[in-house]
């Protein structure tokens, strides 16, 4: 069984790359969506809490 997954990363993440997100998306083996937030660093929940929470809420609503 695979769990639906939302991968959120800031476009300006100093530790992660878009390639890492795309690799996760390819290897997850199920539904996996990505969200790359502009003007956001390594911690989307701190850098852009409203957008992060809105994206998480919308994603969760699609799976319940």
CHARMM internal coordinates of N, CA and C (Angstrom, degrees):
IC EDIT
DIST 1 N 1 CA 1.4504
DIST 1 CA 1 C 1.5272
ANGL 1 N 1 CA 1 C 109.17
DIST 1 C 2 N 1.3180
ANGL 1 CA 1 C 2 N 116.09
DIHE 1 N 1 CA 1 C 2 N 137.23
DIST 2 N 2 CA 1.4639
ANGL 1 C 2 N 2 CA 121.55
DIHE 1 CA 1 C 2 N 2 CA 179.04
DIST 2 CA 2 C 1.5221
ANGL 2 N 2 CA 2 C 109.57
DIHE 1 C 2 N 2 CA 2 C -113.26
DIST 2 C 3 N 1.2828
ANGL 2 CA 2 C 3 N 116.13
DIHE 2 N 2 CA 2 C 3 N 140.41
DIST 3 N 3 CA 1.4603
ANGL 2 C 3 N 3 CA 121.05
DIHE 2 CA 2 C 3 N 3 CA 178.52
DIST 3 CA 3 C 1.5206
ANGL 3 N 3 CA 3 C 109.49
DIHE 2 C 3 N 3 CA 3 C -94.77
DIST 3 C 4 N 1.3391
ANGL 3 CA 3 C 4 N 117.82
DIHE 3 N 3 CA 3 C 4 N 136.76
DIST 4 N 4 CA 1.4608
ANGL 3 C 4 N 4 CA 120.06
DIHE 3 CA 3 C 4 N 4 CA 174.19
DIST 4 CA 4 C 1.5265
ANGL 4 N 4 CA 4 C 109.14
DIHE 3 C 4 N 4 CA 4 C -59.62
DIST 4 C 5 N 1.3105
ANGL 4 CA 4 C 5 N 115.72
DIHE 4 N 4 CA 4 C 5 N 140.21
DIST 5 N 5 CA 1.4619
ANGL 4 C 5 N 5 CA 120.16
DIHE 4 CA 4 C 5 N 5 CA -172.92
DIST 5 CA 5 C 1.5165
ANGL 5 N 5 CA 5 C 110.74
DIHE 4 C 5 N 5 CA 5 C -132.75
DIST 5 C 6 N 1.3172
ANGL 5 CA 5 C 6 N 116.05
DIHE 5 N 5 CA 5 C 6 N 138.03
DIST 6 N 6 CA 1.4590
ANGL 5 C 6 N 6 CA 123.07
DIHE 5 CA 5 C 6 N 6 CA 173.01
DIST 6 CA 6 C 1.5228
ANGL 6 N 6 CA 6 C 106.91
DIHE 5 C 6 N 6 CA 6 C -116.77
DIST 6 C 7 N 1.3185
ANGL 6 CA 6 C 7 N 116.41
DIHE 6 N 6 CA 6 C 7 N 119.56
DIST 7 N 7 CA 1.4612
ANGL 6 C 7 N 7 CA 121.55
DIHE 6 CA 6 C 7 N 7 CA 178.66
DIST 7 CA 7 C 1.5262
ANGL 7 N 7 CA 7 C 107.60
DIHE 6 C 7 N 7 CA 7 C -103.91
DIST 7 C 8 N 1.3193
ANGL 7 CA 7 C 8 N 115.80
DIHE 7 N 7 CA 7 C 8 N 119.84
DIST 8 N 8 CA 1.4637
ANGL 7 C 8 N 8 CA 121.15
DIHE 7 CA 7 C 8 N 8 CA -178.95
DIST 8 CA 8 C 1.5213
ANGL 8 N 8 CA 8 C 108.47
DIHE 7 C 8 N 8 CA 8 C -114.74
DIST 8 C 9 N 1.3179
ANGL 8 CA 8 C 9 N 115.80
DIHE 8 N 8 CA 8 C 9 N 131.43
DIST 9 N 9 CA 1.4651
ANGL 8 C 9 N 9 CA 120.52
DIHE 8 CA 8 C 9 N 9 CA 178.21
DIST 9 CA 9 C 1.5165
ANGL 9 N 9 CA 9 C 108.98
DIHE 8 C 9 N 9 CA 9 C -146.57
DIST 9 C 10 N 1.3085
ANGL 9 CA 9 C 10 N 115.74
DIHE 9 N 9 CA 9 C 10 N 144.37
DIST 10 N 10 CA 1.4526
ANGL 9 C 10 N 10 CA 120.89
DIHE 9 CA 9 C 10 N 10 CA 174.37
DIST 10 CA 10 C 1.5229
ANGL 10 N 10 CA 10 C 110.36
DIHE 9 C 10 N 10 CA 10 C -77.20
DIST 10 C 11 N 1.3166
ANGL 10 CA 10 C 11 N 116.44
DIHE 10 N 10 CA 10 C 11 N 141.00
DIST 11 N 11 CA 1.4696
ANGL 10 C 11 N 11 CA 120.09
DIHE 10 CA 10 C 11 N 11 CA 177.87
DIST 11 CA 11 C 1.5283
ANGL 11 N 11 CA 11 C 112.04
DIHE 10 C 11 N 11 CA 11 C -63.86
DIST 11 C 12 N 1.3207
ANGL 11 CA 11 C 12 N 116.08
DIHE 11 N 11 CA 11 C 12 N -24.73
DIST 12 N 12 CA 1.4643
ANGL 11 C 12 N 12 CA 120.51
DIHE 11 CA 11 C 12 N 12 CA -179.60
DIST 12 CA 12 C 1.5330
ANGL 12 N 12 CA 12 C 112.12
DIHE 11 C 12 N 12 CA 12 C -101.86
DIST 12 C 13 N 1.3306
ANGL 12 CA 12 C 13 N 116.62
DIHE 12 N 12 CA 12 C 13 N 23.05
DIST 13 N 13 CA 1.4636
ANGL 12 C 13 N 13 CA 121.42
DIHE 12 CA 12 C 13 N 13 CA 179.69
DIST 13 CA 13 C 1.5258
ANGL 13 N 13 CA 13 C 109.27
DIHE 12 C 13 N 13 CA 13 C -60.37
DIST 13 C 14 N 1.3052
ANGL 13 CA 13 C 14 N 115.78
DIHE 13 N 13 CA 13 C 14 N 122.11
DIST 14 N 14 CA 1.4651
ANGL 13 C 14 N 14 CA 120.70
DIHE 13 CA 13 C 14 N 14 CA -178.30
DIST 14 CA 14 C 1.5262
ANGL 14 N 14 CA 14 C 112.92
DIHE 13 C 14 N 14 CA 14 C -80.95
DIST 14 C 15 N 1.3231
ANGL 14 CA 14 C 15 N 117.71
DIHE 14 N 14 CA 14 C 15 N -7.98
DIST 15 N 15 CA 1.4582
ANGL 14 C 15 N 15 CA 121.03
DIHE 14 CA 14 C 15 N 15 CA -178.98
DIST 15 CA 15 C 1.5274
ANGL 15 N 15 CA 15 C 113.46
DIHE 14 C 15 N 15 CA 15 C -115.95
DIST 15 C 16 N 1.3081
ANGL 15 CA 15 C 16 N 118.05
DIHE 15 N 15 CA 15 C 16 N -25.28
DIST 16 N 16 CA 1.4599
ANGL 15 C 16 N 16 CA 121.79
DIHE 15 CA 15 C 16 N 16 CA -177.27
DIST 16 CA 16 C 1.5215
ANGL 16 N 16 CA 16 C 111.41
DIHE 15 C 16 N 16 CA 16 C -114.09
DIST 16 C 17 N 1.3204
ANGL 16 CA 16 C 17 N 115.37
DIHE 16 N 16 CA 16 C 17 N 159.95
DIST 17 N 17 CA 1.4592
ANGL 16 C 17 N 17 CA 120.79
DIHE 16 CA 16 C 17 N 17 CA -179.78
DIST 17 CA 17 C 1.5363
ANGL 17 N 17 CA 17 C 109.84
DIHE 16 C 17 N 17 CA 17 C -123.85
DIST 17 C 18 N 1.3045
ANGL 17 CA 17 C 18 N 115.38
DIHE 17 N 17 CA 17 C 18 N 161.13
DIST 18 N 18 CA 1.4579
ANGL 17 C 18 N 18 CA 120.87
DIHE 17 CA 17 C 18 N 18 CA 175.42
DIST 18 CA 18 C 1.5293
ANGL 18 N 18 CA 18 C 109.40
DIHE 17 C 18 N 18 CA 18 C -62.73
DIST 18 C 19 N 1.3196
ANGL 18 CA 18 C 19 N 116.94
DIHE 18 N 18 CA 18 C 19 N -35.08
DIST 19 N 19 CA 1.4665
ANGL 18 C 19 N 19 CA 120.92
DIHE 18 CA 18 C 19 N 19 CA 177.78
DIST 19 CA 19 C 1.5250
ANGL 19 N 19 CA 19 C 110.84
DIHE 18 C 19 N 19 CA 19 C -59.06
DIST 19 C 20 N 1.3210
ANGL 19 CA 19 C 20 N 117.74
DIHE 19 N 19 CA 19 C 20 N -39.77
DIST 20 N 20 CA 1.4627
ANGL 19 C 20 N 20 CA 120.59
DIHE 19 CA 19 C 20 N 20 CA 177.80
DIST 20 CA 20 C 1.5332
ANGL 20 N 20 CA 20 C 110.78
DIHE 19 C 20 N 20 CA 20 C -62.65
DIST 20 C 21 N 1.3018
ANGL 20 CA 20 C 21 N 116.86
DIHE 20 N 20 CA 20 C 21 N -43.44
DIST 21 N 21 CA 1.4580
ANGL 20 C 21 N 21 CA 121.06
DIHE 20 CA 20 C 21 N 21 CA 179.44
DIST 21 CA 21 C 1.5293
ANGL 21 N 21 CA 21 C 110.02
DIHE 20 C 21 N 21 CA 21 C -63.60
DIST 21 C 22 N 1.3112
ANGL 21 CA 21 C 22 N 116.96
DIHE 21 N 21 CA 21 C 22 N -44.52
DIST 22 N 22 CA 1.4664
ANGL 21 C 22 N 22 CA 121.03
DIHE 21 CA 21 C 22 N 22 CA 179.92
DIST 22 CA 22 C 1.5287
ANGL 22 N 22 CA 22 C 111.34
DIHE 21 C 22 N 22 CA 22 C -64.98
DIST 22 C 23 N 1.3247
ANGL 22 CA 22 C 23 N 117.48
DIHE 22 N 22 CA 22 C 23 N -35.37
DIST 23 N 23 CA 1.4674
ANGL 22 C 23 N 23 CA 121.46
DIHE 22 CA 22 C 23 N 23 CA 177.13
DIST 23 CA 23 C 1.5239
ANGL 23 N 23 CA 23 C 110.24
DIHE 22 C 23 N 23 CA 23 C -66.16
DIST 23 C 24 N 1.3126
ANGL 23 CA 23 C 24 N 116.65
DIHE 23 N 23 CA 23 C 24 N -43.74
DIST 24 N 24 CA 1.4613
ANGL 23 C 24 N 24 CA 120.29
DIHE 23 CA 23 C 24 N 24 CA 176.31
DIST 24 CA 24 C 1.5196
ANGL 24 N 24 CA 24 C 109.42
DIHE 23 C 24 N 24 CA 24 C -58.33
DIST 24 C 25 N 1.3205
ANGL 24 CA 24 C 25 N 115.61
DIHE 24 N 24 CA 24 C 25 N -46.25
DIST 25 N 25 CA 1.4592
ANGL 24 C 25 N 25 CA 120.89
DIHE 24 CA 24 C 25 N 25 CA -178.41
DIST 25 CA 25 C 1.5340
ANGL 25 N 25 CA 25 C 111.27
DIHE 24 C 25 N 25 CA 25 C -59.64
DIST 25 C 26 N 1.3235
ANGL 25 CA 25 C 26 N 117.81
DIHE 25 N 25 CA 25 C 26 N -40.66
DIST 26 N 26 CA 1.4638
ANGL 25 C 26 N 26 CA 121.72
DIHE 25 CA 25 C 26 N 26 CA -179.61
DIST 26 CA 26 C 1.5266
ANGL 26 N 26 CA 26 C 112.01
DIHE 25 C 26 N 26 CA 26 C -71.17
DIST 26 C 27 N 1.3196
ANGL 26 CA 26 C 27 N 117.64
DIHE 26 N 26 CA 26 C 27 N -35.86
DIST 27 N 27 CA 1.4569
ANGL 26 C 27 N 27 CA 121.81
DIHE 26 CA 26 C 27 N 27 CA -171.95
DIST 27 CA 27 C 1.5277
ANGL 27 N 27 CA 27 C 114.15
DIHE 26 C 27 N 27 CA 27 C -92.99
DIST 27 C 28 N 1.3203
ANGL 27 CA 27 C 28 N 117.60
DIHE 27 N 27 CA 27 C 28 N -9.27
DIST 28 N 28 CA 1.4579
ANGL 27 C 28 N 28 CA 120.31
DIHE 27 CA 27 C 28 N 28 CA -172.57
DIST 28 CA 28 C 1.5301
ANGL 28 N 28 CA 28 C 112.61
DIHE 27 C 28 N 28 CA 28 C -64.70
DIST 28 C 29 N 1.3075
ANGL 28 CA 28 C 29 N 117.93
DIHE 28 N 28 CA 28 C 29 N -28.86
DIST 29 N 29 CA 1.4556
ANGL 28 C 29 N 29 CA 120.20
DIHE 28 CA 28 C 29 N 29 CA 175.81
DIST 29 CA 29 C 1.5143
ANGL 29 N 29 CA 29 C 115.03
DIHE 28 C 29 N 29 CA 29 C 79.78
DIST 29 C 30 N 1.2830
ANGL 29 CA 29 C 30 N 117.79
DIHE 29 N 29 CA 29 C 30 N 19.23
DIST 30 N 30 CA 1.4532
ANGL 29 C 30 N 30 CA 122.17
DIHE 29 CA 29 C 30 N 30 CA 179.06
DIST 30 CA 30 C 1.5074
ANGL 30 N 30 CA 30 C 109.38
DIHE 29 C 30 N 30 CA 30 C -169.02
DIST 30 C 31 N 1.3110
ANGL 30 CA 30 C 31 N 114.80
DIHE 30 N 30 CA 30 C 31 N -160.84
DIST 31 N 31 CA 1.4624
ANGL 30 C 31 N 31 CA 118.94
DIHE 30 CA 30 C 31 N 31 CA 179.91
DIST 31 CA 31 C 1.5231
ANGL 31 N 31 CA 31 C 109.73
DIHE 30 C 31 N 31 CA 31 C -67.42
DIST 31 C 32 N 1.3111
ANGL 31 CA 31 C 32 N 115.19
DIHE 31 N 31 CA 31 C 32 N 123.61
DIST 32 N 32 CA 1.4586
ANGL 31 C 32 N 32 CA 120.83
DIHE 31 CA 31 C 32 N 32 CA 179.22
DIST 32 CA 32 C 1.5197
ANGL 32 N 32 CA 32 C 108.42
DIHE 31 C 32 N 32 CA 32 C -144.48
DIST 32 C 33 N 1.3082
ANGL 32 CA 32 C 33 N 115.56
DIHE 32 N 32 CA 32 C 33 N 119.96
DIST 33 N 33 CA 1.4554
ANGL 32 C 33 N 33 CA 121.33
DIHE 32 CA 32 C 33 N 33 CA 177.84
DIST 33 CA 33 C 1.5145
ANGL 33 N 33 CA 33 C 108.91
DIHE 32 C 33 N 33 CA 33 C -110.12
DIST 33 C 34 N 1.3253
ANGL 33 CA 33 C 34 N 115.93
DIHE 33 N 33 CA 33 C 34 N 149.87
DIST 34 N 34 CA 1.4679
ANGL 33 C 34 N 34 CA 119.86
DIHE 33 CA 33 C 34 N 34 CA 177.44
DIST 34 CA 34 C 1.5157
ANGL 34 N 34 CA 34 C 109.27
DIHE 33 C 34 N 34 CA 34 C -119.10
DIST 34 C 35 N 1.3062
ANGL 34 CA 34 C 35 N 114.49
DIHE 34 N 34 CA 34 C 35 N 149.41
DIST 35 N 35 CA 1.4497
ANGL 34 C 35 N 35 CA 122.18
DIHE 34 CA 34 C 35 N 35 CA 174.49
DIST 35 CA 35 C 1.5207
ANGL 35 N 35 CA 35 C 106.83
DIHE 34 C 35 N 35 CA 35 C -134.67
DIST 35 C 36 N 1.3142
ANGL 35 CA 35 C 36 N 116.46
DIHE 35 N 35 CA 35 C 36 N 117.23
DIST 36 N 36 CA 1.4579
ANGL 35 C 36 N 36 CA 122.25
DIHE 35 CA 35 C 36 N 36 CA 176.23
DIST 36 CA 36 C 1.5231
ANGL 36 N 36 CA 36 C 107.56
DIHE 35 C 36 N 36 CA 36 C -106.28
DIST 36 C 37 N 1.3159
ANGL 36 CA 36 C 37 N 116.28
DIHE 36 N 36 CA 36 C 37 N 115.09
DIST 37 N 37 CA 1.4543
ANGL 36 C 37 N 37 CA 121.08
DIHE 36 CA 36 C 37 N 37 CA -176.30
DIST 37 CA 37 C 1.5183
ANGL 37 N 37 CA 37 C 111.30
DIHE 36 C 37 N 37 CA 37 C -92.20
DIST 37 C 38 N 1.3316
ANGL 37 CA 37 C 38 N 117.47
DIHE 37 N 37 CA 37 C 38 N 122.38
DIST 38 N 38 CA 1.4610
ANGL 37 C 38 N 38 CA 120.22
DIHE 37 CA 37 C 38 N 38 CA 176.60
DIST 38 CA 38 C 1.5325
ANGL 38 N 38 CA 38 C 111.04
DIHE 37 C 38 N 38 CA 38 C -68.28
DIST 38 C 39 N 1.3257
ANGL 38 CA 38 C 39 N 115.32
DIHE 38 N 38 CA 38 C 39 N 152.93
DIST 39 N 39 CA 1.4691
ANGL 38 C 39 N 39 CA 121.88
DIHE 38 CA 38 C 39 N 39 CA 179.43
DIST 39 CA 39 C 1.5227
ANGL 39 N 39 CA 39 C 111.47
DIHE 38 C 39 N 39 CA 39 C 53.45
DIST 39 C 40 N 1.3298
ANGL 39 CA 39 C 40 N 115.24
DIHE 39 N 39 CA 39 C 40 N 43.39
DIST 40 N 40 CA 1.4569
ANGL 39 C 40 N 40 CA 121.60
DIHE 39 CA 39 C 40 N 40 CA -177.79
DIST 40 CA 40 C 1.5182
ANGL 40 N 40 CA 40 C 109.07
DIHE 39 C 40 N 40 CA 40 C -139.87
DIST 40 C 41 N 1.3198
ANGL 40 CA 40 C 41 N 116.26
DIHE 40 N 40 CA 40 C 41 N 136.80
DIST 41 N 41 CA 1.4573
ANGL 40 C 41 N 41 CA 121.21
DIHE 40 CA 40 C 41 N 41 CA -179.08
DIST 41 CA 41 C 1.5195
ANGL 41 N 41 CA 41 C 112.94
DIHE 40 C 41 N 41 CA 41 C -94.09
DIST 41 C 42 N 1.3318
ANGL 41 CA 41 C 42 N 115.68
DIHE 41 N 41 CA 41 C 42 N -141.89
DIST 42 N 42 CA 1.4623
ANGL 41 C 42 N 42 CA 122.91
DIHE 41 CA 41 C 42 N 42 CA -172.22
DIST 42 CA 42 C 1.5322
ANGL 42 N 42 CA 42 C 114.17
DIHE 41 C 42 N 42 CA 42 C -73.43
DIST 42 C 43 N 1.3129
ANGL 42 CA 42 C 43 N 117.77
DIHE 42 N 42 CA 42 C 43 N -19.43
DIST 43 N 43 CA 1.4649
ANGL 42 C 43 N 43 CA 120.62
DIHE 42 CA 42 C 43 N 43 CA -174.34
DIST 43 CA 43 C 1.5357
ANGL 43 N 43 CA 43 C 111.00
DIHE 42 C 43 N 43 CA 43 C -123.88
DIST 43 C 44 N 1.3299
ANGL 43 CA 43 C 44 N 117.13
DIHE 43 N 43 CA 43 C 44 N 80.41
DIST 44 N 44 CA 1.4634
ANGL 43 C 44 N 44 CA 119.47
DIHE 43 CA 43 C 44 N 44 CA -178.71
DIST 44 CA 44 C 1.5304
ANGL 44 N 44 CA 44 C 113.56
DIHE 43 C 44 N 44 CA 44 C -55.67
DIST 44 C 45 N 1.3320
ANGL 44 CA 44 C 45 N 117.45
DIHE 44 N 44 CA 44 C 45 N -34.44
DIST 45 N 45 CA 1.4657
ANGL 44 C 45 N 45 CA 120.53
DIHE 44 CA 44 C 45 N 45 CA 179.74
DIST 45 CA 45 C 1.5262
ANGL 45 N 45 CA 45 C 112.08
DIHE 44 C 45 N 45 CA 45 C -65.29
DIST 45 C 46 N 1.3308
ANGL 45 CA 45 C 46 N 117.05
DIHE 45 N 45 CA 45 C 46 N -23.24
DIST 46 N 46 CA 1.4630
ANGL 45 C 46 N 46 CA 120.72
DIHE 45 CA 45 C 46 N 46 CA 176.39
DIST 46 CA 46 C 1.5254
ANGL 46 N 46 CA 46 C 111.16
DIHE 45 C 46 N 46 CA 46 C -97.83
DIST 46 C 47 N 1.3484
ANGL 46 CA 46 C 47 N 116.56
DIHE 46 N 46 CA 46 C 47 N -42.48
DIST 47 N 47 CA 1.4674
ANGL 46 C 47 N 47 CA 120.78
DIHE 46 CA 46 C 47 N 47 CA -175.23
DIST 47 CA 47 C 1.5267
ANGL 47 N 47 CA 47 C 112.56
DIHE 46 C 47 N 47 CA 47 C -71.92
DIST 47 C 48 N 1.3221
ANGL 47 CA 47 C 48 N 116.54
DIHE 47 N 47 CA 47 C 48 N -37.79
DIST 48 N 48 CA 1.4652
ANGL 47 C 48 N 48 CA 121.00
DIHE 47 CA 47 C 48 N 48 CA -178.38
DIST 48 CA 48 C 1.5386
ANGL 48 N 48 CA 48 C 109.59
DIHE 47 C 48 N 48 CA 48 C -142.62
DIST 48 C 49 N 1.3229
ANGL 48 CA 48 C 49 N 115.84
DIHE 48 N 48 CA 48 C 49 N 67.34
DIST 49 N 49 CA 1.4606
ANGL 48 C 49 N 49 CA 119.43
DIHE 48 CA 48 C 49 N 49 CA -174.42
DIST 49 CA 49 C 1.5280
ANGL 49 N 49 CA 49 C 114.18
DIHE 48 C 49 N 49 CA 49 C -60.00
DIST 49 C 50 N 1.3141
ANGL 49 CA 49 C 50 N 118.84
DIHE 49 N 49 CA 49 C 50 N -39.52
DIST 50 N 50 CA 1.4626
ANGL 49 C 50 N 50 CA 120.49
DIHE 49 CA 49 C 50 N 50 CA -177.83
DIST 50 CA 50 C 1.5263
ANGL 50 N 50 CA 50 C 111.31
DIHE 49 C 50 N 50 CA 50 C -65.21
DIST 50 C 51 N 1.3298
ANGL 50 CA 50 C 51 N 116.98
DIHE 50 N 50 CA 50 C 51 N -45.78
DIST 51 N 51 CA 1.4714
ANGL 50 C 51 N 51 CA 120.53
DIHE 50 CA 50 C 51 N 51 CA 179.83
DIST 51 CA 51 C 1.5211
ANGL 51 N 51 CA 51 C 111.13
DIHE 50 C 51 N 51 CA 51 C -66.91
DIST 51 C 52 N 1.3145
ANGL 51 CA 51 C 52 N 116.35
DIHE 51 N 51 CA 51 C 52 N -39.02
DIST 52 N 52 CA 1.4638
ANGL 51 C 52 N 52 CA 120.55
DIHE 51 CA 51 C 52 N 52 CA 179.61
DIST 52 CA 52 C 1.5264
ANGL 52 N 52 CA 52 C 110.57
DIHE 51 C 52 N 52 CA 52 C -64.64
DIST 52 C 53 N 1.3187
ANGL 52 CA 52 C 53 N 116.67
DIHE 52 N 52 CA 52 C 53 N -47.95
DIST 53 N 53 CA 1.4652
ANGL 52 C 53 N 53 CA 120.87
DIHE 52 CA 52 C 53 N 53 CA 179.68
DIST 53 CA 53 C 1.5272
ANGL 53 N 53 CA 53 C 111.45
DIHE 52 C 53 N 53 CA 53 C -63.60
DIST 53 C 54 N 1.3263
ANGL 53 CA 53 C 54 N 117.09
DIHE 53 N 53 CA 53 C 54 N -40.88
DIST 54 N 54 CA 1.4659
ANGL 53 C 54 N 54 CA 120.71
DIHE 53 CA 53 C 54 N 54 CA 179.00
DIST 54 CA 54 C 1.5305
ANGL 54 N 54 CA 54 C 110.70
DIHE 53 C 54 N 54 CA 54 C -62.55
DIST 54 C 55 N 1.3237
ANGL 54 CA 54 C 55 N 116.84
DIHE 54 N 54 CA 54 C 55 N -42.85
DIST 55 N 55 CA 1.4671
ANGL 54 C 55 N 55 CA 121.00
DIHE 54 CA 54 C 55 N 55 CA 179.21
DIST 55 CA 55 C 1.5247
ANGL 55 N 55 CA 55 C 111.06
DIHE 54 C 55 N 55 CA 55 C -65.05
DIST 55 C 56 N 1.3327
ANGL 55 CA 55 C 56 N 116.25
DIHE 55 N 55 CA 55 C 56 N -42.83
DIST 56 N 56 CA 1.4663
ANGL 55 C 56 N 56 CA 119.85
DIHE 55 CA 55 C 56 N 56 CA 179.09
DIST 56 CA 56 C 1.5237
ANGL 56 N 56 CA 56 C 110.94
DIHE 55 C 56 N 56 CA 56 C -64.05
DIST 56 C 57 N 1.3242
ANGL 56 CA 56 C 57 N 116.71
DIHE 56 N 56 CA 56 C 57 N -44.03
DIST 57 N 57 CA 1.4603
ANGL 56 C 57 N 57 CA 120.86
DIHE 56 CA 56 C 57 N 57 CA -179.67
DIST 57 CA 57 C 1.5341
ANGL 57 N 57 CA 57 C 111.28
DIHE 56 C 57 N 57 CA 57 C -62.31
DIST 57 C 58 N 1.3296
ANGL 57 CA 57 C 58 N 116.15
DIHE 57 N 57 CA 57 C 58 N -45.05
DIST 58 N 58 CA 1.4619
ANGL 57 C 58 N 58 CA 120.41
DIHE 57 CA 57 C 58 N 58 CA 179.94
DIST 58 CA 58 C 1.5256
ANGL 58 N 58 CA 58 C 110.55
DIHE 57 C 58 N 58 CA 58 C -63.18
DIST 58 C 59 N 1.3213
ANGL 58 CA 58 C 59 N 117.10
DIHE 58 N 58 CA 58 C 59 N -40.95
DIST 59 N 59 CA 1.4683
ANGL 58 C 59 N 59 CA 121.24
DIHE 58 CA 58 C 59 N 59 CA 179.67
DIST 59 CA 59 C 1.5301
ANGL 59 N 59 CA 59 C 110.62
DIHE 58 C 59 N 59 CA 59 C -64.56
DIST 59 C 60 N 1.3084
ANGL 59 CA 59 C 60 N 116.37
DIHE 59 N 59 CA 59 C 60 N -46.24
DIST 60 N 60 CA 1.4593
ANGL 59 C 60 N 60 CA 120.78
DIHE 59 CA 59 C 60 N 60 CA -179.40
DIST 60 CA 60 C 1.5239
ANGL 60 N 60 CA 60 C 111.18
DIHE 59 C 60 N 60 CA 60 C -61.07
DIST 60 C 61 N 1.3166
ANGL 60 CA 60 C 61 N 117.09
DIHE 60 N 60 CA 60 C 61 N -38.65
DIST 61 N 61 CA 1.4656
ANGL 60 C 61 N 61 CA 120.72
DIHE 60 CA 60 C 61 N 61 CA 178.85
DIST 61 CA 61 C 1.5193
ANGL 61 N 61 CA 61 C 112.29
DIHE 60 C 61 N 61 CA 61 C -62.30
DIST 61 C 62 N 1.3278
ANGL 61 CA 61 C 62 N 117.32
DIHE 61 N 61 CA 61 C 62 N -25.91
DIST 62 N 62 CA 1.4721
ANGL 61 C 62 N 62 CA 120.09
DIHE 61 CA 61 C 62 N 62 CA -179.88
DIST 62 CA 62 C 1.5234
ANGL 62 N 62 CA 62 C 112.03
DIHE 61 C 62 N 62 CA 62 C -80.85
DIST 62 C 63 N 1.3180
ANGL 62 CA 62 C 63 N 117.49
DIHE 62 N 62 CA 62 C 63 N -13.42
DIST 63 N 63 CA 1.4747
ANGL 62 C 63 N 63 CA 119.07
DIHE 62 CA 62 C 63 N 63 CA -175.37
DIST 63 CA 63 C 1.5267
ANGL 63 N 63 CA 63 C 113.68
DIHE 62 C 63 N 63 CA 63 C -112.01
DIST 63 C 64 N 1.3254
ANGL 63 CA 63 C 64 N 117.98
DIHE 63 N 63 CA 63 C 64 N -7.33
DIST 64 N 64 CA 1.4686
ANGL 63 C 64 N 64 CA 119.32
DIHE 63 CA 63 C 64 N 64 CA 179.24
DIST 64 CA 64 C 1.5078
ANGL 64 N 64 CA 64 C 111.62
DIHE 63 C 64 N 64 CA 64 C -106.03
END
COOR INIT
IC SEED 1 N 1 CA 1 C
IC BUILD
